[in-house]
Amino acid sequence: MARQGTWLARVGVAVATMAAVAAQAQVPAPGPGWPGSMQLRVDASDVQRRLQRVQQTLPVQPGTLTLWYPQWIPGHHAPTGPINQIAGLRLQGNGKPLAWQRDPHNMYAIQVEIPAGVSQLQLSFDYLSPTATDQGRVAMTRNLLSIQWHRVLFYPAGIDTRQLQVDATLCLPAAWQAGSSLRGQRQGDCLAYRPVDLMTLIDSPVYAGRHYRALPLDAGKAQPVLLHAVAEQAGQLEPSAPVLAAHKALVAEADVLFGHRPYAHYDFLLALSDTFTGIGLEHAQSSENGMHEGYLQGEPPVADNDLLAHEYVHAWIGKAWRPAGSWVAHYNGPMDNRGLWVYEGLTQYWALVLAARSGLWNHEQVMARLAQLQAQFSTQAGRRWRDLADTQYQGIADFNDKPQAWADWQRGFDFYDEGILFWLAIQAELQQRSAGAQGLDNFTAAFHQGSVPGQVQLFEPEQVARTLQAQVSGDWQGFIDQRLGDRSGSVPDGLARLGWELAWSEQPNVLVADAQADGSTDLQFSLGLKLSSDGTVRWVGWESPAFAAGLARDMQVLAVNSLVYSGSRLRQAVTDAKAGVPIQLLVRQDQTVQQLRIEYRDGLRYPQLRRIPGSSDRLGPLLAPRR
């Protein structure tokens, strides 16, 4: 308690000295709206065929009307609206059919001529929720589903979506229950939600299921936090005591970090399913989270145990406080991604730290995660040509979300994970310049001040450097720009400056072992190779020994040194190669089978962290609980 009190006192000083510097701008005043409200009814009861049947009614006036289907989806950072998954679109005016045409220059826009005397436009269509992952994200099973409102509506082009009220009704299979940040009344098997503006509706998804449970995470608070869980089986909804305690601790640790809550209430939406596609998506008062079926019992895998922490931090970073370019008054105009190193990078940093402080990860798991990141970004070939700042545009460049053939050369969404090391370097710099008195706890509390539930604060990325400058003097903009724009492939230095360095072991760390429990094989830092249980190559490091031997993604290793492939045989071959035994692989690619030889003699290598002799440990205190 003494340490917590001291820390809070330092934050108070930082807040007082930085209040003027960290002031944020409000979002623009509401623009043009739409007269009258829109009625929206979604029937999601056909879970077997995974159909969502939509009916909309919109007040209109005679003339040409353009309707938009949402394209730029908040949190996706890209134009990912699934317009290809709708069918059967029909428009009627006062009950009579109306012809519509697609805008030839905008596939997300349809045009209709409203005749004289027509005051109500009716739309109906089917949203065809994917039946398998090759069609998109699976979000309906026989036992649970999610409703993302942006998938099941059109709206008038050009309006400010804060200015269109929507009366939404959702119909579910008999006896199903649902969770959402929306509030409303049950009418038989349907939920009639209180009218909200379109922006709020799209920011308020619904999770529903045959098996449902609501778990309070902070009983008695004025701004309550609930965990709404749906699962394939009822027994998966019974959390173990340590898991429930860790989720409650997450909320408490965030309270200590930020000092306030930017929402009226918060609703975690959690789907426990190995069929429902995993997801993590932030909203102002809720988040969407997809985890495996044994998550609440504390079962492995544990690699994504920071997911709920990440999405919860977004309530502050990314939702209540947003880079100015990421905010648009509707869903069909491009977003500016230049602030994602804050929006997602700082969030990913705090997700790791809060997962450690709350117990979502134990200490060994957190240290293994940091070791994996340090090893990955110390050796990643793509950092020699593509800087961290450029990866912020990955969602737009990679609009079809397909796997990369050469992931470490092409780079991907690295503003998330390399962002952890980026912000660790800022943490280390703050500590060094202030002789340990300042850190990112202080910065974060100061930067995220003055929120009112439901209000959004906008900032330009340069505000970060100004706030850091007010905290501890120095050329912070230069510090940030150098690291965001670095194309030298230099080794990230944050961990070393906090007293820890990368080391190698022949034994897998806890996260590698966790990932290999499904029979896959991770030899990323030795051969430069990752394989699935059947020997299919899932990853090849650029210019690695496997690359030099001719291996590529989606080949299949059939045999290792004349024995049928298994992960254990390949790992043994890596060990035997230290004594000069060659690594011979029989590999299939399409209709071709060939022998390949990997030249490698350094044995198995798995990343670990170790203390730097004679240095101070500034990482351990950072990861320790604050509450």
Secondary structure by P-SEA (a helix, b strand, c coil): caaaaaaaaaaaaaaaaccccccccccccccccccbbbbbbbbccccccbbbbbbbbbbbcccbbbbbcccccccccccccccccccbbbbbcccbbbbbbcccccccbbbbbbcccccbbbbbbbbcccccccccccccccccccccccccccccccccccccccbbbbbccccccccccbbbbbcccccccccccaaaaaabbbbbccbbbbbbccccccbbbbbbbbccccccccccaaaaaaaaaaaaaaaaacccccccbbbbbbbbcccccccccccccbbbbbbccccccccccccccaaaaaaaaaacccccccccccccccccccccccccccccaaaaaaaaaaaaaaccccaaaaaaaaaaaaaaaacccccccccccccccccccccccccccccccccccccccaaaaaaaaaaaaaaaaacccccaaaaaaaaaccccccbbbbbccaaaaaaaaaacccaaaaaaaaaaaccccccccccccccbbbbbbccccaaaaaaacccbbbccccccccccccccccccccccccccccccccccccccccccccaaaaaaaaaaaccccccccccccccbbbbbbbbccccbbbbbcccccccccaaaaaacccc
